[in-house]
Amino acid sequence: MARKTLCGALAFGLAMIMMTACATKTDADYVKSIDEWHQKRVEGLKAPDSWLSLAGLYWLEESENSFGAGASNDVVFPEGKAPAEMGVFILENGRVTVKVKEGVGIFHDGAPVTTLEMKNDAEGKPTVLSHRSLSWFVIRRGDRIGIRLRDSANPRIAGFKGIERFPVSEKWRIEAEFKP
């Protein structure tokens, strides 16, 4: 009987060790996968076209809308990031055309722009224009049309310290199947 109890205890102990080892491996893999996802999320937020790069949103009025860093413009870009006068956005019947002031240096896909009709984000991939660290494109939200401005050198990107989070725990892991 003592031998049976000893064998049973050894079998039970071995089973517990194996379960613990498997659980530790699963926990380690799970923690690693969450850590990798979190790191990709942080890197995405630091990207030049991320939410942290947002520098402005300007709703356009029908007709000409002047833009540049000068305070007298309809669309005022950040001071020190752009010339005082860069050109005009012309909004007519839901379409935006940009006319760039000579010598400003605005680009689309690496080519200099003087005049260009811009495609908005509701039409698919929008036309993106750039000047130094700034980039912008047209957005449509219902009846409103605006310019969304990004700055790849926005201080919020450099100052971003990450996202606080709770420690990863396997007990919060929920296995599920998505059924649309």
C-alpha positions in Angstrom: 0.0 0.0 0.0 2.8 2.4 0.9 4.4 1.6 -2.5 1.1 2.5 -4.3 0.8 5.7 -2.3 4.4 6.6 -3.2 3.9 5.8 -6.9 0.6 7.8 -6.8 2.3 10.7 -5.1 5.2 10.6 -7.6 2.8 10.5 -10.5 0.8 13.4 -9.1 4.0 15.4 -8.5 5.3 14.7 -12.0 1.9 15.7 -13.5 2.0 19.0 -11.5 5.5 19.7 -12.6 4.6 19.1 -16.2 1.5 21.2 -16.0 3.4 24.0 -14.3 6.1 23.8 -17.0 3.5 23.9 -19.8 1.6 26.8 -18.1 4.9 28.7 -17.7 5.7 28.3 -21.4 2.2 29.3 -22.3 2.4 32.3 -20.0 5.7 33.3 -21.4 4.5 33.0 -25.0 1.4 34.9 -24.2 3.3 37.7 -22.4 5.7 37.9 -25.3 2.9 38.2 -27.8 1.2 41.0 -25.8 4.6 42.8 -25.3 5.3 42.5 -29.1 1.8 43.9 -29.9 2.3 46.7 -27.4 5.7 47.6 -28.9 4.3 47.8 -32.4 1.5 50.0 -31.1 4.0 52.4 -29.6 6.1 52.4 -32.7 3.0 53.2 -34.8 2.1 56.1 -32.6 5.6 57.5 -33.1 5.4 57.2 -36.9 5.5 60.4 -39.0 1.9 59.9 -40.1 0.5 58.9 -36.7 -2.0 60.5 -34.4 0.8 62.1 -32.5 1.9 64.0 -35.6 -1.4 65.8 -35.9 -0.8 69.6 -36.1 -4.1 71.0 -37.2 -7.5 70.7 -38.8 -8.9 73.6 -40.8 -12.4 73.7 -42.3 -12.5 75.4 -45.6 -15.0 78.0 -46.8 -16.4 77.9 -50.4 -14.0 80.0 -52.5 -10.4 80.9 -51.9 -8.7 80.0 -48.5 -5.2 81.4 -48.1 -2.7 79.3 -46.2 0.7 79.7 -44.6 2.2 80.6 -41.3 1.1 84.2 -41.3 -1.7 85.1 -38.9 -3.7 86.8 -41.7 -4.3 83.5 -43.6 -7.5 81.6 -43.5 -5.6 78.4 -42.8 -2.7 79.2 -40.4 0.1 76.6 -40.3 2.5 76.5 -37.3 4.9 79.4 -37.1 8.5 78.5 -38.0 7.4 75.4 -40.0 6.3 77.2 -43.1 6.5 80.5 -45.0 4.1 83.3 -44.1 2.3 82.9 -47.4 2.2 79.6 -49.2 -0.8 79.9 -51.6 -4.5 79.2 -51.6 -6.9 76.3 -51.4 -9.9 76.9 -53.7 -13.0 75.1 -52.7 -15.7 75.0 -55.4 -18.6 72.5 -55.5 -16.9 70.1 -53.1 -13.6 70.0 -55.0 -10.3 71.5 -53.7 -7.6 72.9 -55.9 -4.4 74.2 -54.5 -2.5 77.0 -56.1 1.0 77.4 -54.7 2.9 80.7 -54.4 6.0 80.7 -56.6 9.2 79.5 -54.9 7.5 78.0 -51.8 8.5 74.3 -52.4 5.4 72.2 -51.9 5.6 68.6 -53.2 3.3 65.7 -54.1 5.0 62.3 -54.5 8.3 64.1 -54.7 7.4 66.4 -57.6 7.0 70.1 -57.1 3.4 71.5 -57.2 2.2 74.7 -58.6 -1.5 73.9 -59.2 -3.2 70.6 -58.4 -6.8 69.4 -57.8 -6.6 67.4 -54.6 -8.5 64.1 -54.0 -10.1 63.9 -50.5 -10.0 61.0 -48.1 -13.6 60.0 -48.9 -12.6 59.3 -52.5 -10.0 56.7 -51.4 -6.3 57.6 -51.0 -6.2 61.4 -50.6 -3.6 63.6 -52.3 -0.9 64.4 -49.8 1.2 67.5 -50.1 4.3 68.3 -48.2 6.6 71.1 -47.2 9.6 70.3 -45.0 8.3 68.3 -42.0 4.6 69.3 -42.7 2.2 67.2 -44.8 -1.5 67.7 -45.4 -4.5 66.4 -47.2 -8.2 67.1 -47.8 -10.8 65.4 -45.6 -14.5 65.2 -46.1 -16.9 64.9 -43.2 -20.5 65.0 -44.3 -20.9 68.4 -46.0 -17.7 69.8 -44.5 -14.3 69.8 -46.3 -11.1 70.6 -44.5 -7.3 70.3 -44.4 -5.8 67.8 -42.0 -2.2 68.9 -41.2 0.6 66.6 -39.8 4.1 67.4 -38.6 6.6 64.6 -38.7 8.8 66.7 -36.3 5.9 67.4 -33.9 7.3 67.7 -30.3 4.6 65.3 -29.1 6.3 62.5 -31.0 9.7 63.1 -29.4 8.1 63.6 -26.0 6.0 60.5 -26.1 7.0 58.2 -23.2 4.8 55.3 -24.1 1.5 54.0 -22.8 0.9 52.9 -19.3 -0.6 49.5 -18.9 -1.4 46.8 -16.4 0.9 43.8 -16.1 0.0 41.0 -18.5 -1.8 38.1 -16.8 -3.0 34.8 -18.3 -6.1 35.0 -16.2 -7.4 37.9 -18.3 -7.0 35.9 -21.5 -10.3 34.9 -23.1 -10.5 32.3 -25.9 -13.2 33.3 -28.3 -14.3 32.7 -31.8 -15.6 35.6 -33.9 -18.8 34.9 -35.8 -19.9 37.8 -38.0 
